[in-house]
Amino acid sequence: MRHKSSKAKGSRVARPTSGPTPISSALATPLSSANPSTYPSEAEYDISDEVSKLPIGALTLGASGPNPRKPKREKPKPFRFLDLPSELRVKVYGYHFANTGGVLDLDPDNYKRIHQKLAILRTCSTIYREASYFFYSTHPVRIFPTHPGRFFKTKKPLLARMKPCQRASLTSLELRLGPGWSSPPRGWVVNPALGLSDCVNTTKITVYVECDPGNDFFKGFRQPDNFYERFSKSLLTNVLDEMPWVERIEFEAWLNVKKSGALMRGLIELVKSRGLKIIWGKERGWTDADEVEPPPVLDLNAPLIQNQGNTDIMVAV
């Protein structure tokens, strides 16, 4: 095997080249990794995959972990109602019982209107004493039921179903006359079971007259010998005998009831004989003065009826 001499190698290196001579530059050539590339690298592909795998809750700035816990909702502290003065508590009771109606009686709507409101009495003994006294002292109770149906003929009215302590809180009662004028119910009887003797704080009785059977309109339908007038007068007498501490009698009536009628005259005479004070209700508008009856007005639109006896006479009715 032949070996080339060292002279030949040296001569080959020293031989000038025929290409252009490169120009030296003072600027350093940047590396290829320093220039931005339009193609994503493998590291960028890996980061985007990891981000897509994260749950949506972990992408928030406030998340401290993969499953952050929701803050617990603080329960509002109960209002210390009994810390209020008694005067303010009574005002609250008035707003609470505002929609319970006026007169208390046996009625199918009592559950919706009253029963749910009375749930406040189960709070504590203090609220029971205050709220129960406010409720029963501001609501009159009807002595005998007048709602048509099964309550009208019951032998146990609402007053008899109440507790003695509840009857003792009552300040006003109502005696409504007129329903059952042809045949009063058998349960309309004043007896010890009715509980009138427990109503020691009741000083006013409202006598509400719906109709007067003594009116000519009831002629032919009413019982004879002023039956209902005598029944109403006897009923009011028995009520006053059970409650001698009553001071006032309020008379109220419908518009068709006349103050000069037989029923009203008998009731007014009874109250005056006992020396009780008479007050007049706002609905009827009576006063101590005599009732002024309007003069009769001829109705020109009334039908004409021919007289059978004389065909030449026409009578207006």
C-alpha positions in Angstrom: 0.0 0.0 0.0 1.4 3.3 -1.0 1.5 6.3 1.3 1.5 9.8 0.0 4.2 12.1 1.1 3.7 14.9 3.5 4.8 17.4 0.9 1.9 16.5 -1.3 -0.5 17.2 1.6 1.1 20.6 2.3 1.0 21.7 -1.3 -2.7 20.7 -1.6 -3.6 22.9 1.5 -1.7 25.9 0.3 -3.2 25.9 -3.2 -5.4 28.9 -3.7 -9.1 28.3 -4.4 -10.9 29.7 -7.4 -14.2 30.7 -5.5 -15.0 34.1 -4.0 -13.3 35.2 -0.8 -15.7 35.5 2.2 -16.1 38.9 3.9 -15.6 39.0 7.6 -18.3 40.6 9.7 -18.3 42.0 13.2 -21.9 40.8 13.9 -22.4 37.4 15.4 -24.7 35.1 13.5 -27.8 34.2 15.7 -28.6 30.6 16.4 -31.6 29.0 14.7 -33.3 28.5 18.0 -33.3 32.3 18.7 -35.6 33.1 15.7 -39.4 32.6 16.2 -40.8 29.7 14.3 -44.3 29.5 12.8 -44.6 25.8 13.6 -45.4 24.8 17.2 -42.9 22.7 19.0 -43.6 19.5 20.8 -43.5 21.2 24.2 -46.3 23.6 23.1 -48.4 20.6 21.9 -48.0 19.0 25.3 -49.1 22.2 27.2 -52.2 22.6 25.2 -53.2 19.0 25.8 -52.8 19.5 29.5 -54.9 22.6 29.6 -57.7 20.9 27.7 -57.8 18.2 30.2 -58.3 20.5 33.2 -61.8 20.9 34.7 -63.6 24.2 34.1 -63.5 25.0 37.8 -59.7 24.8 37.8 -59.4 27.6 35.2 -60.6 30.3 37.5 -58.0 32.6 39.1 -59.4 32.2 42.6 -59.3 28.4 42.6 -56.8 27.0 45.0 -57.2 23.4 44.0 -58.9 21.2 41.5 -62.2 21.1 43.5 -62.6 24.3 45.5 -65.2 24.2 48.3 -68.1 26.7 48.2 -68.3 29.1 51.2 -70.9 28.0 53.7 -74.0 30.1 53.9 -74.4 31.8 57.2 -77.8 31.4 58.8 -79.5 34.7 59.7 -79.8 35.2 63.4 -83.4 35.1 64.7 -85.0 38.4 65.6 -85.4 38.8 69.4 -89.1 39.7 69.3 -89.6 39.6 73.1 -86.9 42.2 73.6 -89.3 44.8 72.1 -91.5 46.9 74.4 -95.0 45.5 75.0 -96.5 48.4 73.1 -94.6 47.5 69.9 -95.5 43.9 70.3 -99.2 44.8 70.5 -98.8 46.7 67.2 -97.3 43.7 65.6 -100.2 41.5 66.7 -102.5 44.0 65.1 -100.8 43.7 61.8 -100.8 39.9 62.1 -104.5 39.6 62.7 -105.5 42.3 60.3 -107.2 40.1 57.7 -109.1 37.8 60.1 -112.4 39.7 59.6 -114.7 41.4 62.0 -117.2 39.2 63.9 -116.2 35.7 64.8 -118.8 33.0 64.1 -119.0 29.4 62.9 -118.0 29.6 59.3 -116.5 27.1 56.7 -113.8 29.8 55.9 -112.5 30.0 59.4 -109.6 27.6 58.7 -108.3 29.7 55.8 -109.0 33.0 57.5 -108.3 32.5 61.2 -106.9 29.1 62.0 -103.6 29.6 60.3 -103.2 33.0 62.0 -103.6 31.4 65.4 -100.4 29.3 64.9 -98.6 32.2 66.6 -100.1 31.2 69.9 -97.9 28.0 69.9 -94.7 30.0 70.1 -94.3 30.4 73.9 -96.4 31.2 76.9 -95.7 34.9 76.8 -96.8 35.3 73.2 -99.8 33.1 73.9 -101.0 35.4 76.7 -100.4 38.6 74.8 -101.6 37.5 71.4 -104.7 35.6 72.6 -105.9 38.5 74.7 -105.4 40.9 71.8 -107.2 38.6 69.4 -110.3 37.9 71.5 -110.6 41.4 72.9 -110.6 43.1 69.5 -113.0 40.6 67.8 -116.7 40.4 68.7 -118.2 36.9 68.9 -121.7 36.2 67.5 -123.8 34.6 70.2 -125.8 32.3 67.9 -124.5 31.2 64.4 -126.2 32.6 61.3 -124.2 30.9 58.5 -126.7 28.8 56.5 -126.0 25.1 56.5 -124.9 22.7 59.2 -123.7 25.5 61.6 -127.1 27.3 61.6 -128.9 24.6 63.5 -126.1 23.4 65.7 -126.8 23.1 69.4 -123.2 24.2 70.3 -122.5 27.7 69.1 -119.0 29.1 68.8 -119.3 30.8 72.2 -120.0 27.5 73.9 -117.0 25.9 72.1 -114.5 28.4 73.5 -112.5 28.0 76.7 -113.5 30.0 79.8 -110.2 32.0 79.6 -111.0 32.9 76.0 -114.5 34.0 76.9 -113.1 36.1 79.7 -111.0 38.1 77.2 -114.1 39.1 75.1 -115.2 42.7 75.3 -118.1 42.7 72.8 -120.8 40.2 71.6 -123.3 40.3 68.8 -126.9 39.1 68.8 -128.1 38.9 65.2 -131.9 38.7 64.7 -133.8 37.9 61.5 -132.4 34.5 60.3 -135.0 31.9 60.9 -137.8 34.4 61.5 -140.5 31.8 60.6 -139.0 29.0 62.7 -136.0 29.8 64.9 -133.5 27.0 65.4 -133.8 25.0 68.6 -130.2 25.7 69.5 -131.0 29.4 70.0 -131.5 29.0 73.7 -129.7 30.8 76.5 -128.5 28.2 79.1 -125.4 27.8 81.3 -123.7 25.7 78.6 -123.5 28.8 76.4 -121.0 30.4 78.7 -122.3 33.9 79.0 -121.4 34.0 82.7 -117.7 33.7 81.7 -117.8 36.9 79.6 -117.0 39.1 82.6 -115.2 41.8 80.5 -117.9 42.2 77.9 -119.5 45.6 78.3 -121.2 46.0 74.9 -123.7 43.9 73.0 -124.6 44.7 69.4 -128.1 43.8 68.4 -128.1 43.5 64.6 -131.6 43.2 63.0 -131.6 41.8 59.4 -135.3 41.9 58.9 -138.6 42.7 60.7 -141.3 40.2 60.1 -143.8 42.8 61.2 -143.3 44.5 57.9 -146.2 44.2 55.4 -143.8 42.5 53.0 -143.9 39.4 55.2 -147.7 39.3 55.5 -149.0 35.9 54.7 -145.7 34.2 55.6 -145.1 35.2 59.2 -146.5 33.5 62.2 -149.4 35.2 63.9 -149.6 37.2 67.1 -146.3 38.9 66.7 -144.4 35.6 67.3 -140.9 36.7 66.2 -141.2 40.1 68.0 -141.9 38.2 71.3 -139.2 35.7 70.6 -136.5 38.3 70.0 -137.5 40.3 73.0 -137.3 37.2 75.2 -134.0 36.2 73.8 -132.4 39.6 74.5 -133.9 39.5 78.0 -132.3 36.2 78.8 -128.9 37.3 77.5 -129.0 40.4 79.7 -130.1 38.4 82.7 -126.9 36.3 82.3 -124.7 39.4 82.0 -125.9 42.1 84.4 -122.6 44.0 84.0 -123.3 45.0 80.4 -123.3 48.8 80.0 -124.1 49.5 76.3 -126.4 48.2 73.6 -125.7 49.0 70.0 -128.5 48.8 67.5 -127.6 48.1 63.9 -129.9 47.0 61.0 -130.3 46.5 57.3 -131.8 49.3 55.2 -135.2 47.6 55.0 -135.7 47.7 58.8 -137.6 50.6 60.2 -136.9 52.1 63.6 -140.6 52.6 64.1 -141.4 48.9 63.4 -142.8 46.6 66.1 -139.6 44.6 66.5 -137.3 47.7 67.0 -139.8 49.4 69.3 -140.0 46.4 71.6 -136.2 46.0 71.8 -135.6 49.7 72.4 -138.2 49.7 75.2 -136.5 46.7 76.8 -133.1 48.4 76.9 -134.5 51.6 78.2 -136.3 49.8 81.0 -133.0 48.4 82.2 -131.2 51.8 82.2 -128.6 50.8 79.6 -127.0 53.2 77.2 -128.2 53.0 73.6 -125.7 53.7 70.8 -126.5 53.5 67.1 -124.4 51.7 64.4 -122.9 53.5 61.5 -124.2 51.2 58.8 -127.9 52.1 59.4 -127.2 55.6 60.4 -129.9 56.0 63.1 -129.8 58.7 65.8 -131.6 59.6 68.9 -134.1 61.6 66.9 -137.2 60.0 65.4 -136.8 58.3 62.1 -137.9 60.4 59.2 -139.7 58.3 56.6 -139.5 59.5 53.0 -142.8 60.3 51.4 -144.2 57.7 49.0 -143.3 58.2 45.4 -145.5 57.1 42.6 -143.7 54.9 40.1 -144.8 55.9 36.7 -143.1 52.8 35.2 -145.2 50.4 37.2 -147.4 48.0 35.2 -151.1 48.8 34.8 -153.6 46.1 35.9 -157.2 46.2 34.6 -159.9 46.1 37.2 -162.2 43.1 36.6 -165.2 44.9 38.0 -165.1 47.9 35.8 -163.3 47.8 32.5 -163.0 51.6 32.4 -160.8 51.8 35.5 -157.1 51.0 35.3 -155.1 50.7 38.6 -151.4 51.2 38.9 -149.5 48.9 41.3 
